[in-house]
Amino acid sequence: MGLERFQKYVFNDAQLRHRIVRGTMNLINEDRRHTGILMNGNMVRKLVNTFHELGLYRDAFEPAFLDEAEKYLNSRALEELEKADLANLLEQSSQLLEREMHQADVYNLDRSTRRDLSNIFDRAVIETEHDSLTNQDSLLDLFEANNSKALQQDYDFLDRISKAEELQASFDTFVKDEGSSIVFDEEREAEMVPRLLDFKKSLDRILSHSFQGNEQLGNTLHRAFEDFINKTKKTRSNWGTDNPKPGEMVAKYVDALLKGGIKAVPSLAPVSLNRETKAEDDDNEDNVDEEAEINKQLDSVLDLFKYVHGKAVFEAFYKKDLARRLLMGRSASNDAEKSMLSRLKTECGAGFTHNLESMFKDMDLAREEMHSYNSILAERGSKPPLDLSANVLSSAAWPTYPDVTVNIPPSISKSMLNFEQHYKAKYQGRKLTWKHALSHCQLRAKFPKGNKEIVVSGFQAIVLLLFNDVADGSSLSYEDIQASTELSDAELTRTLQSLACAKYRVLSKSPKGKEVNAADRFAFNSNFQDPKLRIKINQVQLKETKEENKETHERVAADRHYETQAAIVRIMKSRKTIKHAELIVEVINATKSRGVLEPADIKKNIEK
């Protein structure tokens, strides 16, 4: 009864109704001016309920509220927005939207009113600021600062007006520019893979959190990543070839992981482990955690490897590194080696891993062969002067190694000859070629300050054994050592540097210095001491030389040209006639998995 009279005598009066609605709008605008504080919230909510009860919400209140909201958002709100940079614009716009929607919730406005208010915001703010929200320079600043919050706000605003795909161009530019700067940074080349992994992780985080896993932006990321990681440039680091560098660096990163575990990668060394349990449990947990971390890193680096087209570069370096690990016994985990092989087989197919699998089989067969040989020697009762372990490998599966001329000491050459006679008698028609550069051994050395077991390369051992026949206090010249060993200058210099100028100086050099010259003299270092009983000096053997790196790059580049020529012949045989441009496209598609040449180089191969 009271509401009916109120409506009859008050709201039916046009002037009074206007004043009531206007007063309500004034209360709402006053709340807008006091940012963060709704001083009139309860009063406005009661007025809104009254409008509902009188049936005047839709006709009297809602149109006035939306009209005031539009005026505010079109004028005063935009004046208040700080447009100094995109991040501030996004943050303040987000706060404005949040305040408006919170105000609507406190006032208990209808869902339809909140929807219309949201649409007004889209028109008044997002569409008005559309150019600012999609400005490439501003967006690149956000990407470079890794400002995921601002990027999410930008994406959310554009997605509200169905224009989120307009972020693609800026996202594409950022990924390509930043990725290329990593790939072609020669000064930080050794850090390429960790930096790429971090970059990929940050991009995935932006895609999943800031861009809510948007499929179109995800495709943009994948295309851009694939584009920059396969760019080629003739530089000093690839010896003037156009081999993609990431393939080599991924192979070396995997080698470091499989050779030394997590500790071999500085960025991964501080692995957090639980130290609160017993010591024995700690050791087990450390092993489990490190193995899990290695597998995690292998998964990550394989995810990176998927983008690399030129897998021939990766294969060449991975194969050489695997050979070193197997022959030097330097694999940190046999399970990790086989796990990596399985991953490569899944990613690249059985053809890619055929030779790699053959290398593992050769090592197993070599162990069986040595066990058989040693059993025969034991039956004969003949004890060799030294413990020989020879790995007989099939040349087809393993990397090619140069034959290095060296004079083997008689005691060693006799054991080698005995094994060779045994092997040829057992397998008639086979030829053995000894690869001395890959040999390593363990020597017992007697120093005045303590005996040591020294792990050295074959060349280091040959040089050290010369000093058994040198009187105390005497020395050998560089020419004397070269005449006795018959090693080339490059190999002998490298070997003597590792023995007399490196960390473990078992030989002394005169005059002192880090470089080895033809006029230098060398002597047994009687002052040598080290707290460890067993020391490794053959690290020089495990490192790739510049000459080896250059030879690998040049061989891969030559193979890519041969593969391109073979692809051209196959295509021409099947097509008979084809336009030049179509032929180049088909050649690119045919050689993509191994490494595509530049169109100009493909043209040269067509003309050959």
C-alpha positions in Angstrom: 0.0 0.0 0.0 2.8 2.4 0.9 4.8 1.6 -2.3 1.7 2.2 -4.4 1.1 5.6 -2.8 4.9 6.5 -3.1 4.8 5.6 -6.8 1.5 7.4 -7.3 2.4 10.7 -5.6 6.2 10.7 -6.1 7.4 8.7 -9.1 4.5 9.5 -11.3 5.5 13.1 -10.9 8.0 13.6 -13.8 9.9 16.3 -12.0 10.3 14.4 -8.8 11.3 11.2 -10.6 14.0 13.0 -12.5 15.3 14.5 -9.3 15.4 11.0 -7.6 17.2 9.4 -10.5 19.5 12.3 -10.8 20.3 12.2 -7.0 21.0 8.4 -7.3 23.4 9.1 -10.2 25.1 11.8 -8.1 25.7 9.3 -5.3 27.2 6.8 -7.8 29.4 9.5 -9.4 30.6 10.6 -6.0 31.7 7.0 -5.4 33.5 7.0 -8.7 35.5 10.1 -7.6 36.6 8.5 -4.4 38.7 5.7 -5.9 38.6 2.5 -4.0 36.0 3.7 -1.4 32.2 3.2 -2.0 31.0 5.7 0.5 27.4 5.5 -0.8 27.3 1.8 -1.5 24.6 0.8 1.0 22.4 3.7 0.1 22.6 3.1 -3.6 21.9 -0.6 -3.2 18.7 0.3 -1.2 17.7 2.7 -3.9 18.3 0.0 -6.6 16.1 -2.4 -4.6 13.4 0.3 -4.5 13.6 0.8 -8.2 13.2 -3.0 -8.6 10.2 -3.1 -6.2 8.5 -0.3 -8.0 9.1 -2.0 -11.4 11.1 1.1 -12.6 14.6 -0.4 -12.7 14.6 -1.2 -16.4 12.8 2.0 -17.5 14.1 4.7 -15.1 17.4 3.5 -13.4 19.2 1.4 -15.9 19.2 3.8 -18.9 20.4 6.7 -16.6 23.1 4.5 -15.1 24.5 3.3 -18.4 24.3 6.8 -19.8 26.3 8.2 -16.9 28.8 5.3 -17.1 29.4 6.0 -20.8 29.9 9.7 -20.2 32.4 9.0 -17.4 34.3 6.4 -19.4 34.4 8.6 -22.5 35.6 11.7 -20.8 36.8 11.9 -17.3 38.1 8.3 -17.0 40.2 8.5 -20.1 41.6 11.8 -18.9 42.8 10.1 -15.7 44.6 7.3 -17.5 48.3 7.7 -17.5 49.5 7.2 -21.1 53.2 7.6 -20.6 53.7 3.9 -21.5 51.6 0.9 -22.4 52.2 -0.9 -19.1 50.8 2.0 -17.1 47.9 2.3 -19.5 47.1 -1.3 -19.2 47.3 -1.4 -15.4 45.2 1.7 -14.9 42.6 0.5 -17.4 42.4 -2.9 -15.6 41.9 -1.1 -12.3 39.2 1.1 -13.9 37.3 -2.0 -15.2 37.7 -3.7 -11.9 36.3 -0.7 -10.0 33.3 -0.4 -12.3 32.4 -4.1 -12.1 33.0 -4.1 -8.3 30.7 -1.1 -8.0 28.1 -2.9 -10.0 28.3 -5.9 -7.7 28.1 -3.8 -4.6 25.0 -2.0 -5.9 23.5 -5.4 -6.8 22.9 -4.4 -10.4 21.2 -6.9 -12.8 23.4 -9.2 -14.9 22.1 -7.4 -18.1 23.3 -4.1 -16.7 26.7 -5.4 -15.9 26.9 -6.9 -19.4 26.0 -3.6 -21.0 28.5 -1.7 -18.7 31.2 -4.1 -19.8 30.3 -3.4 -23.5 30.5 0.3 -22.8 34.0 -0.1 -21.3 35.0 -2.0 -24.4 33.9 0.8 -26.7 35.0 3.7 -24.6 38.4 2.4 -23.5 39.6 -0.6 -25.5 38.5 0.5 -29.0 39.5 4.0 -28.3 43.0 2.9 -27.2 43.2 0.1 -29.8 46.2 1.7 -31.5 48.1 2.0 -28.2 47.3 -1.6 -27.3 48.7 -2.9 -30.6 51.6 -0.6 -31.0 54.5 -2.8 -31.9 57.3 -0.7 -30.2 55.3 -0.6 -27.0 54.6 -4.4 -27.1 58.2 -5.2 -27.9 59.2 -3.3 -24.7 56.8 -5.5 -22.7 58.2 -8.7 -24.3 61.8 -7.6 -23.7 60.9 -6.8 -20.0 59.2 -10.1 -19.7 56.2 -8.2 -18.3 53.8 -11.1 -18.3 51.2 -9.3 -16.3 50.9 -6.4 -18.8 50.9 -8.8 -21.7 48.1 -10.7 -20.1 46.1 -7.5 -19.6 46.7 -6.5 -23.2 45.6 -9.9 -24.5 42.5 -9.9 -22.3 41.5 -6.4 -23.5 42.0 -7.3 -27.2 40.3 -10.7 -26.7 37.2 -8.8 -25.3 36.8 -7.2 -28.7 37.8 -10.4 -30.6 41.1 -8.9 -31.8 43.7 -10.9 -29.8 45.2 -12.2 -33.1 46.5 -8.7 -33.7 49.3 -9.5 -31.2 50.7 -12.0 -33.7 52.9 -9.6 -35.6 54.6 -8.2 -32.5 55.0 -11.6 -31.0 56.5 -12.9 -34.2 59.0 -10.0 -34.4 60.1 -10.4 -30.8 60.7 -14.1 -31.1 62.7 -13.8 -34.3 64.8 -10.8 -33.2 65.6 -12.1 -29.7 66.2 -15.6 -30.9 68.5 -14.5 -33.7 70.5 -12.3 -31.3 71.1 -15.5 -29.2 72.0 -17.7 -32.1 74.4 -15.3 -33.7 76.1 -14.0 -30.5 79.6 -15.4 -31.2 81.0 -14.1 -27.9 78.5 -16.1 -25.8 78.3 -19.0 -28.2 79.0 -21.6 -25.4 75.8 -20.4 -23.6 73.6 -20.6 -26.7 71.6 -23.7 -25.6 71.0 -22.7 -22.0 69.9 -19.2 -23.2 67.6 -20.8 -25.9 66.1 -23.1 -23.3 65.4 -20.2 -20.9 64.1 -18.1 -23.8 61.8 -21.0 -24.9 60.6 -21.5 -21.3 59.7 -17.8 -20.9 57.9 -17.8 -24.3 55.9 -20.9 -23.2 55.0 -19.2 -20.0 53.8 -16.1 -21.9 51.8 -18.3 -24.2 50.2 -20.4 -21.5 49.6 -17.7 -18.8 49.5 -14.3 -20.6 47.9 -15.5 -23.8 45.8 -18.3 -22.2 47.2 -20.9 -24.7 45.7 -19.1 -27.7 46.1 -21.5 -30.7 46.9 -18.8 -33.3 49.6 -17.2 -31.1 50.9 -20.7 -30.3 51.3 -21.3 -34.1 53.0 -17.9 -34.4 55.5 -18.9 -31.7 56.3 -22.2 -33.3 56.8 -20.7 -36.8 58.9 -17.8 -35.5 61.1 -20.2 -33.4 61.6 -22.5 -36.3 62.5 -19.6 -38.5 65.3 -18.0 -36.5 66.8 -21.3 -35.3 67.3 -22.4 -38.9 68.8 -19.1 -40.2 72.2 -19.5 -41.6 75.1 -17.1 -41.8 78.7 -17.6 -42.9 80.7 -16.8 -39.8 84.0 -17.6 -38.1 82.4 -20.1 -35.8 81.2 -22.3 -38.7 84.3 -21.7 -40.7 82.7 -19.9 -43.6 80.1 -22.6 -44.2 76.4 -21.9 -43.9 75.8 -24.7 -41.5 73.2 -23.8 -38.8 75.1 -23.4 -35.5 72.3 -24.6 -33.2 72.7 -28.2 -34.3 76.3 -28.3 -33.2 75.6 -26.5 -29.9 72.7 -28.8 -29.0 75.0 -31.8 -29.6 77.7 -30.3 -27.4 75.2 -29.5 -24.6 73.9 -33.1 -24.7 77.5 -34.3 -24.6 78.2 -32.2 -21.5 75.1 -33.6 -19.8 75.8 -37.2 -20.6 79.5 -36.9 -19.8 79.4 -35.0 -16.6 75.8 -34.9 -15.4 74.2 -31.8 -14.0 77.5 -30.6 -12.6 78.9 -30.3 -16.1 76.3 -27.5 -17.0 77.1 -24.5 -14.7 73.5 -23.1 -15.0 72.1 -26.4 -13.6 74.8 -27.2 -11.0 73.0 -25.9 -7.9 70.3 -28.5 -7.8 68.2 -28.3 -4.6 68.1 -31.6 -2.7 66.7 -32.7 0.6 69.4 -32.9 3.3 67.3 -33.8 6.3 67.3 -37.5 6.0 70.1 -39.9 6.8 73.3 -39.8 4.9 72.7 -43.0 3.0 69.2 -41.9 2.0 70.7 -38.6 0.9 73.0 -40.3 -1.5 70.2 -42.3 -3.0 68.0 -39.2 -3.3 70.9 -37.2 -4.9 71.2 -39.9 -7.5 67.5 -40.0 -8.2 67.2 -36.3 -8.3 70.2 -35.9 -10.6 69.0 -38.6 -12.9 65.5 -37.1 -13.0 67.0 -33.6 -13.7 69.2 -35.1 -16.5 66.1 -36.7 -18.1 64.2 -33.4 -17.7 67.0 -31.5 -19.4 67.2 -34.1 -22.2 63.4 -33.6 -22.8 63.9 -29.9 -22.9 66.8 -30.0 -25.3 65.0 -32.4 -27.5 62.0 -30.0 -27.6 64.5 -27.5 -28.9 66.0 -30.0 -31.3 62.6 -30.5 -33.0 62.8 -27.0 -34.5 66.2 -27.7 -36.1 66.0 -28.6 -39.8 69.7 -29.2 -40.4 69.9 -32.4 -38.4 73.0 -33.4 -40.3 75.1 -30.9 -38.3 73.7 -32.3 -35.0 74.3 -35.9 -36.1 78.0 -35.3 -37.1 78.9 -33.6 -33.8 76.8 -36.0 -31.7 78.4 -39.0 -33.3 81.9 -37.7 -32.6 81.1 -36.8 -29.0 79.4 -40.2 -28.5 82.5 -42.0 -29.8 84.7 -40.1 -27.4 82.4 -40.9 -24.4 82.3 -44.6 -25.3 86.0 -45.0 -26.1 87.2 -43.0 -23.1 84.6 -44.5 -20.8 83.4 -41.0 -19.9 79.6 -41.6 -19.9 78.0 -40.5 -16.6 75.2 -42.9 -17.0 74.7 -45.8 -19.5 70.9 -45.6 -18.9 71.0 -41.9 -19.8 72.9 -42.7 -23.0 70.3 -45.3 -24.1 67.5 -43.0 -23.0 68.8 -40.3 -25.3 69.2 -42.8 -28.1 65.6 -43.8 -27.7 64.5 -40.2 -27.8 66.4 -39.6 -31.0 64.9 -42.7 -32.6 61.4 -41.5 -31.7 62.1 -38.0 -33.1 64.1 -38.8 -36.2 63.4 -42.4 -37.0 65.4 -45.6 -37.0 67.6 -44.6 -40.0 69.0 -41.6 -38.1 70.1 -43.8 -35.1 71.2 -46.9 -37.0 74.9 -46.0 -36.9 74.6 -44.8 -33.3 73.1 -48.1 -32.2 75.8 -49.9 -34.1 78.4 -48.1 -32.0 76.9 -49.4 -28.8 76.9 -53.0 -30.3 80.5 -52.7 -31.4 81.5 -51.8 -27.8 79.6 -54.8 -26.4 81.3 -57.1 -29.0 84.7 -55.6 -28.3 84.3 -56.3 -24.5 83.4 -60.0 -25.4 86.4 -60.2 -27.8 88.9 -59.0 -25.1 87.4 -61.4 -22.5 87.9 -64.2 -25.0 91.5 -63.1 -25.8 92.4 -62.8 -22.1 90.9 -66.2 -21.4 93.1 -67.8 -24.1 96.2 -66.1 -22.6 95.3 -67.4 -19.2 94.9 -70.9 -20.5 98.3 -70.7 -22.1 99.8 -69.3 -18.9 101.4 -66.4 -20.7 101.3 -63.1 -18.9 101.5 -60.0 -21.1 103.9 -57.2 -20.0 100.9 -54.9 -19.8 97.1 -55.1 -19.6 95.9 -54.4 -23.1 92.3 -53.5 -23.9 91.5 -53.1 -27.6 88.2 -52.0 -29.1 87.6 -53.4 -32.5 85.1 -51.2 -34.3 83.4 -51.3 -37.7 84.6 -48.3 -39.8 81.2 -47.8 -41.4 79.4 -46.9 -38.1 82.1 -44.7 -36.4 83.4 -41.3 -37.3 86.5 -41.2 -39.5 89.8 -40.6 -37.7 93.1 -39.6 -39.3 96.0 -42.0 -39.1 98.6 -40.3 -37.0 102.3 -41.4 -37.3 103.8 -42.3 -34.0 106.7 -44.5 -32.8 105.2 -47.1 -30.3 107.5 -48.3 -27.6 108.6 -52.0 -28.1 106.8 -53.3 -25.0 103.5 -51.9 -26.1 103.9 -52.7 -29.8 104.6 -56.4 -28.9 101.3 -56.7 -27.1 99.5 -55.0 -30.0 101.1 -57.4 -32.4 100.0 -60.4 -30.4 96.4 -59.3 -30.3 96.4 -58.5 -34.0 97.8 -62.0 -34.8 95.1 -63.6 -32.6 92.3 -61.5 -34.2 93.4 -62.1 -37.9 93.7 -65.9 -37.2 90.2 -65.8 -35.8 88.6 -63.6 -38.5 90.4 -64.2 -41.7 90.2 -61.4 -44.4 89.7 -58.6 -41.9 92.1 -55.7 -41.7 92.9 -53.9 -38.5 94.0 -50.2 -38.5 95.2 -48.9 -35.2 93.9 -45.4 -34.3 96.6 -44.2 -31.8 95.0 -40.8 -31.3 92.1 -42.5 -29.5 94.3 -44.6 -27.1 94.6 -43.9 -23.4 96.3 -45.7 -20.6 97.1 -45.6 -16.9 100.7 -45.3 -15.7 102.3 -45.8 -12.3 104.6 -43.0 -11.6 107.1 -42.7 -8.7 107.7 -39.2 -7.5 109.9 -38.3 -4.5 106.9 -36.8 -2.8 104.6 -39.8 -3.4 103.6 -42.4 -6.0 100.7 -41.6 -8.3 98.5 -43.4 -10.8 98.3 -41.2 -13.9 95.6 -41.5 -16.6 97.0 -40.2 -19.8 96.5 -40.3 -23.6 98.5 -42.7 -25.7 100.7 -39.8 -26.9 101.3 -38.5 -23.4 102.3 -42.0 -22.3 104.8 -42.4 -25.1 106.4 -39.1 -24.2 106.5 -39.9 -20.5 108.0 -43.3 -21.0 111.0 -41.7 -22.7 112.0 -40.2 -19.3 112.5 -43.7 -17.8 115.8 -43.8 -19.6 116.9 -40.3 -18.7 119.3 -39.8 -15.7 118.2 -37.7 -12.7 118.8 -34.1 -13.4 119.1 -34.6 -17.1 116.6 -33.3 -19.7 115.4 -34.0 -23.3 115.1 -31.3 -25.9 112.0 -30.8 -28.1 114.0 -32.2 -31.0 115.0 -35.3 -29.0 111.4 -36.1 -28.0 110.1 -35.5 -31.6 112.8 -37.8 -33.0 111.9 -40.6 -30.6 108.1 -40.3 -30.9 107.9 -39.2 -34.6 104.9 -37.1 -33.6 104.0 -34.1 -35.8 104.7 -30.6 -34.4 101.0 -29.9 -33.8 100.5 -33.2 -31.8 103.7 -33.0 -29.9 103.2 -29.3 -28.9 99.7 -30.1 -27.7 101.0 -33.1 -25.8 103.9 -31.4 -24.1 101.7 -28.4 -23.1 99.4 -30.7 -21.3 102.3 -32.3 -19.4 104.5 -29.3 -18.6 102.2 -26.2 -18.8 98.8 -27.3 -17.5 97.3 -28.0 -14.1 99.3 -31.2 -13.5 103.0 -30.5 -14.4 104.6 -33.9 -14.2 107.3 -32.6 -16.5 109.2 -29.3 -16.0 110.0 -27.0 -19.0 113.0 -24.8 -19.5 112.6 -21.9 -20.0 109.3 -21.6 -18.1 106.2 -20.4 -19.9 102.8 -21.5 -21.2 103.9 -21.9 -24.8 106.0 -24.8 -26.2 108.8 -23.9 -28.6 111.3 -26.0 -30.5 114.2 -24.7 -28.4 112.6 -25.8 -25.1 114.0 -28.6 -22.9 112.0 -30.9 -20.7 112.8 -32.9 -17.6 111.1 -35.2 -15.0 109.5 -32.9 -12.3 110.8 -34.4 -9.1 108.9 -31.7 -7.1 105.5 -32.7 -8.4 102.9 -33.4 -5.7 99.2 -33.7 -5.4 96.8 -34.9 -2.6 95.0 -37.3 -5.0 96.5 -40.7 -5.7 94.9 -41.0 -9.1 95.1 -38.0 -11.4 93.8 -37.5 -15.0 95.9 -35.6 -17.4 94.2 -36.8 -20.6 91.5 -34.1 -20.6 93.3 -32.6 -23.7 92.3 -35.8 -25.5 88.6 -35.3 -24.7 88.4 -31.7 -26.0 87.7 -31.0 -29.6 90.4 -29.1 -31.4 89.8 -26.2 -33.8 91.0 -28.4 -36.6 88.6 -31.1 -35.8 85.7 -28.6 -35.5 86.6 -27.1 -38.9 86.9 -30.5 -40.6 83.5 -31.6 -39.3 81.8 -28.4 -40.5 83.5 -28.6 -43.9 82.5 -32.3 -44.3 78.9 -31.6 -43.3 78.7 -28.7 -45.8 80.1 -30.9 -48.5 77.7 -33.7 -47.7 74.8 -31.2 -47.9 75.9 -30.2 -51.4 76.0 -33.9 -52.4 72.6 -34.6 -50.9 71.2 -31.6 -52.7 72.6 -32.8 -56.0 71.2 -36.3 -55.4 67.8 -34.7 -54.6 67.9 -32.8 -57.9 68.7 -36.0 -59.8 65.8 -37.9 -58.2 63.3 -35.1 -58.8 64.3 -34.7 -62.4 64.1 -38.4 -63.0 60.6 -38.6 -61.7 59.3 -35.3 -63.2 61.2 -35.2 -66.5 60.4 -31.5 -67.0 59.8 -28.9 -64.2 60.0 -25.2 -63.8 63.1 -23.8 -62.2 61.2 -22.2 -59.2 59.2 -25.5 -58.6 62.4 -27.5 -58.7 64.0 -25.3 -56.0 60.9 -25.7 -53.8 60.9 -29.5 -54.2 64.7 -29.6 -53.4 64.1 -27.6 -50.3 61.3 -29.9 -49.1 63.4 -33.0 -50.0 66.5 -31.8 -48.0 64.8 -30.0 -45.1 65.5 -32.7 -42.5 69.2 -32.8 -43.2 69.8 -29.1 -43.8 68.6 -26.9 -46.6 71.0 -24.8 -48.7 70.3 -21.2 -49.7 68.4 -20.9 -53.0 71.5 -19.4 -54.6 73.5 -22.5 -53.7 70.8 -24.8 -54.9 70.8 -23.0 -58.2 74.6 -23.5 -58.5 74.1 -27.2 -57.9 71.3 -27.3 -60.6 73.7 -25.8 -63.1 76.5 -28.3 -62.4 
